[in-house]
Amino acid sequence: MPGSEQVILTVSRGASEIPMRLSVAIPAYNEEGCVRNTVVALFERLKAENIDHEILVVNDNSKDDTETILKELAREIPTFRYINNKPPNGYGFAVRAGLENFSGDAVAVYMADASDRPEDLVRFFRAMEEKNVDCVFGTRFSRQSRLIDYPFVKLVFNRLANLLIQILFGLRYNDVTNAFKLYRRSAVEGMKPFLSHHFNLTVELPLKAIVRGYSYTVIPNDWINRKTGESKLKIKEMGSRYLFIILYCFIEKWLSRGDYKFKK
C-alpha cells in the first residue's frame, strides 16, 4: 500500500534494458565562487563514466556574476545548459523550474556549492539502473557516509526533523531532508502538483514519492560544507514551512490511501 514500508530501502521491478539519460538539476543563487568547479567536476566524472547526460543549472535571479560564468560554461561544455528562473524566486521555485525543464529519463537534484560528490551521483545512477527503482535517496547518516564541517545547530535541527518524520511515517530511512536525490521522470510527474516554495521541497518530494507508492533504494552519500559563499538555508525561517509540508503529506497518507497505488 502507498505509504507503507513494504518498499523499505530497496524495491526492484527487474532490470531495465533501455539505457537511461540522466539530467542533473542544479539551483544556483549567487554561486559565482563555486558553480564553475561544481559543473566541471560533474561533467568530467559523468563523461568518464560514459553516462549520457545533461547538466541543467537554474539561475535563480543571481545578483553576482553567476550568469556570466554560466554563459561561459554553455560555450565550453556540450552537455551543459542553463535557464533563468523568473520571479518569484527561492530554492523551491528554482528546483521546480529544473523539474519542469529537464530532458532526461531521470533527474537528480544536486547542489551548486559542491556539498554533493559526483562519485555519489554515479553510484545513485547505477543503483537506479541495476535495481530499476523509481527513486534513489541519499543518506548522510550511515556508517559508510562522511560529514565534513556540518554546522552543529543545523545538525541538531536536521536530526530532530528526521526523527519526527520517521515516527510519523513509520520509516527506517533517516535522511528525508537530504536534498540530494534521484527521480525517474514518471515519479516526478506522479508527485505533482508541487506546493513548496523553499527548502521544504526537499521533504515534499521524497514523502510524496513514498506515500504515493513509488519504489526506492537508499544509498549512503557524503556531505562537504561549502568553501565559498554562504548557505541559503535559514533555519529560523523554515521551521513552520517544514512542519506544514510534513503534515500535508501525513494527511495525504491517511486520507488518500489507495488513490496513488503504484500499478506494476
Legacy VTK file of the C-alpha trace (Angstrom):
# vtk DataFile Version 3.0
C-alpha trace
ASCII
DATASET POLYDATA
POINTS 264 float
0.000 0.000 0.000
1.199 3.544 -0.604
2.905 4.956 2.441
3.693 1.562 3.939
7.282 0.464 4.036
6.798 -2.697 2.088
9.181 -0.802 -0.202
11.689 -0.346 2.628
15.125 0.653 1.388
15.019 -1.372 -1.837
12.269 -2.450 -4.184
13.029 -3.733 -7.667
10.855 -4.469 -10.666
13.512 -6.176 -12.764
16.457 -4.934 -14.795
15.912 -2.171 -17.330
17.067 -2.941 -20.892
16.908 0.615 -22.246
19.816 2.937 -21.322
18.665 5.962 -19.392
19.616 9.576 -19.955
20.479 11.413 -16.765
19.617 15.039 -16.078
21.182 16.936 -13.202
19.181 19.939 -11.971
21.267 22.453 -10.028
19.618 25.512 -8.438
22.032 28.434 -8.162
21.699 31.775 -6.413
24.821 33.922 -6.098
27.184 30.981 -6.591
29.942 32.715 -8.568
32.573 31.304 -6.228
31.795 27.639 -6.787
29.400 26.927 -9.659
32.159 26.560 -12.276
34.107 23.982 -10.275
30.907 22.110 -9.433
29.782 21.854 -13.060
33.227 20.995 -14.451
33.825 18.259 -11.869
30.385 16.821 -12.537
30.847 16.854 -16.305
34.275 15.226 -16.152
33.026 12.404 -13.917
29.880 11.683 -15.951
31.873 11.774 -19.193
34.468 9.379 -17.754
31.660 7.012 -16.744
30.101 7.188 -20.241
26.773 8.307 -18.800
24.519 10.038 -21.300
23.527 13.219 -19.502
22.667 16.873 -19.369
23.638 19.354 -16.668
20.935 21.958 -16.148
21.613 24.927 -13.886
18.669 27.081 -12.843
19.934 30.602 -12.231
17.654 31.905 -9.502
17.930 35.650 -10.230
21.542 35.852 -9.019
22.893 39.308 -8.232
26.573 38.444 -8.744
28.473 37.083 -11.765
26.841 33.648 -11.677
25.114 34.099 -15.038
28.320 35.321 -16.703
30.010 32.106 -15.593
27.051 30.036 -16.795
27.294 31.627 -20.243
30.958 30.646 -20.392
30.172 27.086 -19.325
27.493 26.807 -22.010
30.155 27.555 -24.626
32.681 25.140 -23.132
30.652 22.080 -22.131
28.432 20.409 -24.758
26.098 18.753 -22.232
25.551 21.906 -20.189
22.758 24.448 -20.377
21.140 26.921 -18.042
17.835 28.693 -17.655
16.854 31.783 -15.712
14.166 31.288 -13.102
11.652 34.108 -13.311
10.240 35.570 -10.079
9.071 34.505 -7.617
12.474 33.209 -6.648
13.689 30.867 -3.940
15.214 27.398 -3.673
11.913 25.561 -4.111
10.904 27.586 -7.143
14.339 27.044 -8.713
14.220 23.273 -8.227
10.662 23.210 -9.554
11.853 25.052 -12.668
14.504 22.380 -13.111
11.914 19.621 -12.715
9.776 21.268 -15.397
12.606 21.691 -17.897
14.886 18.644 -17.698
15.137 16.405 -20.766
16.387 13.099 -19.365
14.701 9.890 -18.239
15.718 10.619 -14.643
16.715 13.766 -12.798
18.981 14.351 -9.818
18.680 17.383 -7.569
22.265 18.470 -6.946
23.693 21.405 -5.009
25.767 24.140 -6.670
28.029 24.578 -3.624
29.904 21.282 -4.146
28.458 19.753 -0.972
27.464 16.734 -3.093
30.029 14.500 -4.795
29.981 13.456 -8.480
31.109 9.966 -7.432
27.992 9.596 -5.309
25.773 10.688 -8.186
27.294 7.965 -10.355
26.502 5.425 -7.635
22.922 6.722 -7.444
22.503 6.377 -11.189
23.983 2.868 -11.332
21.713 1.781 -8.476
18.656 3.070 -10.325
19.700 1.202 -13.454
20.558 -2.065 -11.714
17.600 -2.192 -9.319
15.120 -0.495 -11.651
13.633 1.610 -8.864
11.746 4.871 -9.278
13.850 6.867 -6.800
17.276 6.801 -5.182
17.547 8.604 -1.861
20.811 9.608 -0.235
21.614 9.354 3.449
24.400 11.310 5.087
23.900 9.444 8.348
25.187 5.917 7.882
28.447 4.192 8.729
29.502 4.497 5.088
28.837 8.267 4.924
31.151 11.161 5.714
30.059 14.528 7.102
32.649 17.272 6.778
32.185 20.541 8.714
28.438 20.092 9.243
27.269 23.065 11.402
26.223 21.891 14.860
22.946 23.842 15.096
21.948 22.680 11.627
22.810 19.099 12.591
20.576 19.215 15.679
17.685 20.655 13.667
18.229 18.020 10.970
18.208 15.076 13.370
15.088 16.282 15.188
13.201 16.898 11.950
14.119 13.491 10.554
13.189 11.750 13.798
9.748 13.371 13.658
9.307 12.224 10.064
10.427 8.685 10.859
7.947 8.421 13.725
5.000 9.909 11.814
5.516 7.872 8.645
6.960 4.704 10.170
10.162 4.942 8.140
13.587 3.470 8.633
15.011 5.985 6.159
16.794 8.568 8.318
17.625 11.487 5.980
14.429 12.619 4.273
15.636 16.243 4.453
18.648 15.437 2.264
18.211 17.402 -0.975
20.452 15.031 -2.943
18.102 12.545 -4.597
17.416 10.953 -7.971
13.955 10.501 -9.514
12.622 8.889 -12.669
10.575 11.157 -14.888
7.449 9.109 -14.158
7.909 9.683 -10.418
8.380 13.432 -10.916
5.149 13.615 -12.890
3.366 11.485 -10.298
4.371 13.786 -7.432
2.788 16.888 -8.945
1.462 19.398 -8.116
4.318 20.741 -6.022
3.461 23.016 -3.110
6.748 24.066 -1.528
8.368 27.394 -2.344
11.524 26.964 -0.305
13.827 24.277 1.126
10.822 22.323 2.369
10.616 20.978 -1.192
13.441 18.638 -0.163
10.919 16.973 2.173
7.880 17.194 -0.085
9.454 15.249 -2.941
10.537 12.067 -1.094
7.488 11.957 1.183
5.134 12.204 -1.777
7.116 9.518 -3.584
6.847 7.199 -0.572
3.193 7.957 0.174
2.210 7.515 -3.460
3.857 4.135 -3.685
6.948 4.698 -5.814
9.802 2.270 -5.258
13.108 3.478 -3.890
16.502 2.483 -2.619
18.752 4.283 -0.138
22.439 4.918 -0.846
24.958 6.427 1.602
26.405 9.725 0.399
28.977 12.176 1.703
28.358 15.820 2.519
31.010 18.540 2.453
30.329 22.038 3.734
30.708 24.802 1.189
34.081 26.542 0.892
32.776 29.758 -0.684
29.619 31.840 -0.399
27.008 31.359 2.292
24.248 28.856 2.933
20.810 29.911 1.697
19.007 27.820 4.320
17.732 29.983 7.185
16.639 27.631 9.961
14.540 30.200 11.841
12.502 30.883 8.706
11.996 27.255 7.723
10.560 25.536 10.816
6.880 26.245 10.120
7.296 25.541 6.401
8.818 22.136 7.038
6.066 21.353 9.538
3.382 22.355 7.054
4.619 20.063 4.289
5.239 17.168 6.712
1.666 17.406 7.997
0.302 17.780 4.461
1.987 14.559 3.348
0.926 12.833 6.569
-2.717 13.764 5.917
-2.406 12.568 2.325
-1.014 9.257 3.534
-4.060 8.535 5.697
-6.893 10.239 3.822
-5.853 9.349 0.261
-4.946 5.742 0.983
-5.082 3.743 -2.237
-5.528 6.748 -4.559
-1.938 6.659 -5.744
-1.211 2.951 -5.533
1.537 2.039 -7.983
0.369 -0.329 -10.701
3.062 -2.784 -11.693
LINES 1 265
264 0 1 2 3 4 5 6 7 8 9 10 11 12 13 14 15 16 17 18 19 20 21 22 23 24 25 26 27 28 29 30 31 32 33 34 35 36 37 38 39 40 41 42 43 44 45 46 47 48 49 50 51 52 53 54 55 56 57 58 59 60 61 62 63 64 65 66 67 68 69 70 71 72 73 74 75 76 77 78 79 80 81 82 83 84 85 86 87 88 89 90 91 92 93 94 95 96 97 98 99 100 101 102 103 104 105 106 107 108 109 110 111 112 113 114 115 116 117 118 119 120 121 122 123 124 125 126 127 128 129 130 131 132 133 134 135 136 137 138 139 140 141 142 143 144 145 146 147 148 149 150 151 152 153 154 155 156 157 158 159 160 161 162 163 164 165 166 167 168 169 170 171 172 173 174 175 176 177 178 179 180 181 182 183 184 185 186 187 188 189 190 191 192 193 194 195 196 197 198 199 200 201 202 203 204 205 206 207 208 209 210 211 212 213 214 215 216 217 218 219 220 221 222 223 224 225 226 227 228 229 230 231 232 233 234 235 236 237 238 239 240 241 242 243 244 245 246 247 248 249 250 251 252 253 254 255 256 257 258 259 260 261 262 263
